[in-house]
Amino acid sequence: MVTKTGEGKDMKSIKDTFWLDGWDGKCHSGFYYRNNIGQSIEEFEKKFNRKVVGITLDREGWNVEFILEDEKCQ
């Protein structure tokens, strides 16, 4: 499940919270981890001329998959 907050048209102005599937319980803020995924996405889009429209996080290996816009469907 994804919770969206914020307004705006560019990705930097929207905050998404990704919840573990099936999890239902109480929680509170833990710690903040700053990463460079935004920079990685921008570099990928420029290098390969493709648009990243989503990400998948593999919790087992903590790998991130970029989901790309399908040019054939436009």
N, C-alpha and C positions, 0 to 999 in steps of 0.2 A: 504494500500500500504506500502511496506517496501523498504527502501533505504539502500543498503549495501555499506560500505566503509571499507578500510583496506585490508590486505592480511594475509594469514596464515591458518593453518589447525586447530588450536584449537580455541574454542569459545572466549577466552580472547583477541584474536588479531583481532577480527572483531567487528565493530560497526554498529548496525542496528538502523535505525530511523523508527518508526512506526507512520504513519499518520492516522488521523481520516478519516474513509471511507467517500467519497463524498466531503471532504473539499478541496477547491481550493481558495487560497488567499495568501496574503503577510504574512510573519512572520519574526520573529527574535528570537534569543536565549533568553530564559527566565531565569530560574534558574536551578542550578544543584542539584539534590537530590541523595545522595549516599545511596545505600541500600546493603543488603547482599544476594541478590537473587542468585548470583553465588555460594556462600557458601551453601545456601539452596538446590540448584540443586545438588551439589557435595554430600551432606549428603544424599539426597533422593536416588541418583543413587547407592551409596554404601549400604545403608540400604535395599533397595528393589531389588538390582541387575537389574535395568532397565535403559535404556538410554533415557534421555530427549532430544527430537528433535525439540521442539518448545514450545512457551508459548502463552496463550491467556489472554488478560487483559480485565476484565469487568469494564467499566468506571462507571457504576452505583454504584457498591460497592467497586471498586478498588481491587478486588480479582484477583489472578493470578492462572491460570490453567496450569499445566505441561502437554504437549502433549508427549506421549511415543511412542517409536519405537514398532511396532507390531511384536512380535516374531514369530507369525504364518505365516507372509508374507515373511519370509526370506528363 
